[in-house]
């Protein structure tokens, strides 16, 4: 039976070049990067080299990179760390609440971070959740109108993990930069944060061009290892640690550094940057071919998200009259891996809040399936998937009586 992996947005296989780079740091160069002896300094040099690779790609300073366990921790640190730092810095000057802006379709780690802060500090924080249109895009004018004098952070995902929508990050950054410049000296800062977890393989994440203050990403989405990621926080950003227990990462993130993971992350970022153009072309060609064949051969479907402003690896469909979980199960029996909703919530049988936010009904939300491509996929894989997908859809509709 053929095995086809179409869930690259959930995780990616680690590139063999990344594995080879990491391997010596498990049992040959195993020192603690904080140790002063030669074993530790050898590990520290490897961490510094990885930091340099990432800094060159993202056009930031090496000391602006904070290594974490992944994007979830990085996003928590960005949101809670900014709130914590500003609360201490401006506690005597600010009357009322700190105001944050995000969107209704962010990753759960963003939304739940704000929820946690509101529960603990109900009198100190307010959050505006921007709606999106049927394609999953925010309205820039609505964002601008939402900004208040006490707005301190705007957090907007670069690429949505479920429907692949690409937000206009550069335009948002330019707008926020102009507004921030109009604020008087001594006023609250206005920071721009983006979760770029799904973006790094396909988009230029140059912080200077995008006018970003904070950016987060994870290794396992870019053919790197799991359990490692980073938060890039520009110099001068008010940010405090949310983990206590040491002075690692300039006091911003306590914990012994995951040297093999960091080495792999740096190599994965370097490879992603070097191969971006070729990967975009090959993956997008397969994605477009897949969308065309599915649209031609299967009735009663709807593509979720924008066709133009979309990540090149994403195709998300609603299949009328079919439960997404049932379709996933039948495809899995044929060796094809897909996803319903985002990977982090796939164990819960509930309506996707992203689907509901773009105007889909509860029934449509339950009928959605995400197909995400990657650099190891082939045209033969796509042809096999479409053939088995059509069979599965016909079988399920035969049972339900739809169409």
C-alpha positions in Angstrom: 0.0 0.0 0.0 1.3 3.4 -0.9 2.0 5.8 2.0 1.3 9.5 1.4 1.8 12.2 4.0 -0.3 15.3 3.4 -0.1 16.8 6.9 3.1 18.9 6.6 1.4 21.8 8.5 1.2 19.5 11.5 4.9 18.5 11.4 7.5 17.8 8.8 10.1 14.9 8.5 13.5 16.0 9.6 15.9 16.7 6.7 18.7 14.2 6.7 21.2 17.1 6.5 19.8 18.5 9.7 20.1 15.1 11.4 23.7 14.8 10.4 24.4 18.2 11.8 22.8 17.3 15.1 24.1 13.8 15.6 27.5 14.6 17.2 25.9 16.7 19.9 24.0 13.8 21.4 27.0 11.7 22.4 30.3 13.2 21.2 30.0 16.9 21.8 27.5 16.6 24.7 28.6 19.4 27.0 26.3 21.9 28.7 26.6 25.2 26.8 26.6 27.0 30.2 29.6 25.1 31.5 33.0 26.9 31.5 35.2 23.8 30.7 36.1 22.8 27.1 33.1 20.5 26.7 30.7 23.3 27.6 32.5 25.8 25.4 32.4 23.5 22.4 28.6 23.3 22.9 28.4 27.0 23.3 30.2 27.6 20.0 27.7 25.4 18.3 24.8 27.3 19.8 26.4 30.6 18.8 26.9 29.3 15.2 23.2 28.4 15.1 22.2 31.8 16.4 24.4 33.3 13.7 22.6 31.3 10.9 19.2 32.4 12.1 20.2 36.0 12.6 21.6 36.2 9.0 18.3 34.8 7.6 15.9 36.9 9.7 18.1 40.1 9.6 18.3 40.5 13.3 21.0 40.6 15.9 22.2 37.3 17.5 21.4 38.5 20.9 17.8 39.1 19.9 17.2 35.4 19.5 15.8 33.5 22.4 15.8 29.7 22.1 12.7 28.0 23.5 11.0 24.6 23.3 8.9 25.6 20.3 6.4 28.1 19.0 3.9 27.5 21.8 6.3 28.6 24.4 7.6 31.4 22.3 4.1 32.8 21.8 3.4 32.5 25.5 6.7 34.3 26.2 5.9 37.1 23.7 2.5 37.9 25.1 2.9 37.2 28.8 6.5 38.5 28.8 5.5 41.8 27.3 2.6 42.2 29.7 4.7 41.4 32.7 7.5 43.8 31.7 5.1 46.7 30.9 3.1 46.1 34.1 6.3 46.6 36.1 7.7 49.4 34.0 4.5 51.5 33.9 2.6 50.4 37.0 2.7 53.9 38.5 2.0 55.8 35.2 -0.8 53.7 33.6 -4.4 54.2 34.8 -6.7 51.5 33.4 -5.9 48.5 31.3 -3.2 47.5 28.8 -4.8 46.9 25.5 -3.9 44.0 23.2 -5.1 43.3 19.6 -5.2 39.9 18.0 -7.5 38.0 15.6 -10.3 35.4 16.0 -8.3 32.8 14.0 -5.0 32.7 15.9 -3.4 29.5 17.1 -4.9 28.3 20.4 -1.6 29.1 22.2 -2.1 32.8 21.4 -5.8 32.9 22.2 -5.4 30.9 25.5 -2.5 33.1 26.5 -4.7 36.1 26.4 -7.5 34.2 28.1 -5.1 33.3 31.0 -4.0 36.9 31.4 -7.6 38.2 31.5 -8.5 35.6 34.1 -5.6 36.5 36.4 -5.5 40.2 35.8 -9.1 41.2 34.8 -8.5 44.9 35.7 -5.1 45.2 33.9 -5.8 43.8 30.4 -8.3 44.1 27.6 -8.1 42.3 24.3 -9.7 43.1 20.9 -10.3 40.0 18.7 -10.4 41.2 15.1 -12.9 39.3 12.9 -11.9 38.1 9.5 -13.8 37.9 6.1 -14.8 34.8 4.3 -11.2 34.3 3.2 -9.7 34.6 6.6 -8.3 38.1 6.1 -8.5 41.0 8.5 -9.6 44.5 7.5 -6.7 46.9 7.8 -9.0 49.8 8.4 -10.7 48.0 11.2 -7.3 47.2 12.8 -6.3 50.9 12.6 -9.6 52.0 14.2 -9.0 49.4 17.0 -5.7 50.9 18.1 -6.0 53.0 21.3 -3.6 55.1 23.3 -3.1 52.2 25.7 -2.6 49.5 22.9 0.8 47.9 23.6 0.8 44.8 21.4 -0.7 43.7 18.2 -0.3 39.9 17.6 -1.3 38.6 14.1 -0.4 35.2 12.7 1.6 35.4 9.4 0.0 32.2 7.9 -3.0 30.5 9.4 -2.3 26.9 10.3 -5.7 25.6 9.2 -6.8 27.4 6.0 -3.4 28.8 4.9 -4.5 32.4 4.7 -1.6 34.9 4.5 -2.1 38.1 6.4 -0.6 41.4 5.0 2.1 41.5 7.6 4.3 44.0 5.8 1.4 46.5 5.4 0.4 46.0 9.0 3.9 46.5 10.2 4.3 49.7 8.3 1.0 51.1 9.7 1.9 50.2 13.3 5.3 51.8 12.9 3.8 55.1 11.8 1.4 55.1 14.7 4.1 54.2 17.2 6.2 57.1 15.9 3.4 59.6 16.6 3.3 58.6 20.3 5.1 61.0 22.6 8.3 60.1 24.3 7.5 58.3 27.6 4.2 57.0 26.2 3.4 53.3 26.1 5.2 51.4 23.3 3.3 49.7 20.5 4.8 46.4 19.5 4.0 44.1 16.6 4.3 40.4 17.0 3.7 37.6 14.5 3.5 33.9 14.8 5.5 32.8 11.8 5.4 29.1 12.5 3.8 28.3 9.2 5.6 31.0 7.2 9.3 30.4 7.5 9.6 27.8 4.7 7.7 29.9 2.2 8.0 33.6 3.0 10.7 36.2 3.7 10.6 36.7 7.5 13.1 39.6 7.4 12.1 41.5 10.6 13.3 44.8 9.2 11.3 44.7 6.0 8.2 43.6 7.9 8.6 46.1 10.8 8.2 43.3 13.3 9.2 43.7 17.0 8.6 40.0 17.9 8.5 36.9 15.8 8.1 33.2 16.7 8.8 30.0 14.9 9.3 26.3 15.5 11.8 23.8 14.2 9.6 20.9 13.3 7.5 22.9 10.8 10.6 23.6 8.6 12.1 20.1 8.4 14.0 20.5 11.7 13.7 18.7 15.0 10.7 18.8 17.4 11.0 20.4 20.8 12.9 23.5 19.8 12.0 26.9 18.5 12.7 30.6 19.1 11.3 34.0 19.9 13.1 36.9 18.2 12.6 40.0 20.3 14.1 43.2 18.9 16.6 45.1 21.0 15.0 47.4 23.5 11.7 45.5 23.7 10.3 45.4 27.2 10.2 41.6 27.9 10.4 39.6 31.1 10.9 35.9 31.6 7.9 33.7 32.4 10.1 30.8 33.5 12.2 31.2 36.6 15.3 29.1 37.5 18.4 30.6 35.8 19.8 33.4 33.7 19.9 31.5 30.4 19.2 33.4 27.2 20.1 36.8 28.7 17.7 36.1 31.6 14.7 35.8 29.2 14.3 32.0 29.2 15.6 29.7 32.0 16.6 26.1 31.3 19.6 24.1 30.1 19.9 24.7 26.3 18.8 21.9 24.0 22.1 22.0 22.1 21.3 19.2 19.5 17.9 20.8 18.9 19.4 24.3 18.5 22.0 23.1 16.1 19.3 21.4 14.1 17.1 24.5 14.2 19.9 26.7 12.8 20.7 24.3 10.0 17.0 23.9 9.1 16.6 27.7 9.0 19.6 28.0 6.7 18.4 25.3 4.4 14.9 26.8 4.3 16.4 30.2 3.3 18.7 28.7 0.6 16.0 26.5 -1.0 12.9 28.7 -0.5 12.4 29.6 -4.2 12.7 26.0 -5.5 10.5 24.6 -2.7 7.8 27.2 -3.3 7.7 26.4 -7.0 7.5 22.6 -6.6 5.1 22.6 -3.7 2.8 25.2 -5.1 2.7 23.3 -8.5 1.6 20.2 -6.7 -0.9 22.1 -4.5 -2.5 23.8 -7.6 -2.6 20.4 -9.5 -4.3 18.8 -6.5 -6.9 21.6 -6.2 -7.7 21.4 -9.9 -8.1 17.6 -9.9 -10.3 17.6 -6.8 -12.4 20.4 -8.1 -12.9 18.6 -11.4 -13.5 15.1 -10.1 -15.5 15.6 -6.9 -18.8 17.4 -6.6 -20.2 19.3 -3.6 -16.9 20.7 -2.3 -15.8 24.2 -1.3 -12.2 25.5 -0.9 -11.8 27.4 2.4 -9.6 30.5 2.5 -8.3 32.7 -0.2 -6.9 31.2 -3.4 -4.5 34.1 -4.0 -3.5 35.1 -0.5 -2.6 31.6 0.6 0.4 29.6 1.6 1.7 27.5 -1.3 1.3 24.2 0.6 -2.2 24.5 1.8 -5.6 23.2 0.5 -8.5 23.0 2.8 -11.9 21.7 1.6 -15.4 21.3 2.9 -17.0 18.1 1.6 -20.8 18.4 1.7 -22.6 15.8 3.6 -19.5 14.1 5.0 -17.9 14.2 8.5 -14.2 15.2 8.2 -13.2 12.6 10.8 -14.9 9.8 8.8 -13.1 10.9 5.6 -9.8 11.1 7.5 -10.3 7.5 8.8 -11.0 6.1 5.3 -8.0 7.9 3.8 -5.8 6.7 6.6 -6.8 3.1 5.9 -5.3 3.7 2.4 -2.1 5.1 3.8 -3.0 8.8 3.3 -2.4 11.2 6.2 -4.6 14.4 6.3 -6.0 16.5 9.1 -9.3 17.9 10.3 -8.9 21.4 11.8 -5.5 22.2 13.3 -3.3 19.5 14.6 -3.3 20.7 18.2 -7.0 20.3 18.5 -7.5 17.2 16.3 -8.2 15.0 19.3 -11.4 17.1 20.1 -14.6 16.5 18.1 -15.8 20.1 18.0 -16.4 22.7 15.4 -13.3 24.5 14.2 -13.4 28.1 15.4 -11.5 29.1 12.3 -14.2 27.6 10.1 -16.9 29.4 12.0 -15.0 32.7 12.0 -14.9 32.7 8.1 -18.7 32.2 8.0 -19.0 28.5 7.6 -21.9 26.7 9.3 -21.3 24.1 12.0 -22.1 21.4 9.5 -19.6 22.8 7.1 -17.0 23.1 9.8 -17.3 19.5 10.6 -16.9 18.6 7.0 -13.6 20.3 6.5 -10.3 18.5 5.8 -6.9 20.0 5.5 -4.3 18.8 3.0 -0.9 20.3 3.3 2.0 19.5 1.0 5.8 19.4 1.4 9.0 19.0 -0.4 9.1 15.2 -0.4 5.7 14.8 -2.1 5.4 13.7 -5.7 2.8 14.0 -8.5 2.2 10.2 -8.2 1.3 10.8 -4.5 -1.3 13.4 -5.6 -2.8 11.2 -8.2 -3.1 8.3 -5.8 -4.7 10.6 -3.2 -7.3 12.0 -5.5 -8.2 8.5 -6.7 -8.7 7.3 -3.1 -10.3 10.5 -2.0 -13.0 10.2 -4.7 -13.7 6.6 -3.6 -13.9 7.6 0.0 -16.3 10.5 -0.7 -18.5 8.4 -2.9 -18.7 5.7 -0.2 -19.5 8.1 2.6 -22.1 9.9 0.5 -23.7 6.6 -0.4 -24.1 5.9 3.3 -25.4 9.4 4.2 -27.6 9.8 1.0 -26.0 13.2 0.2 -25.7 14.2 -3.5 
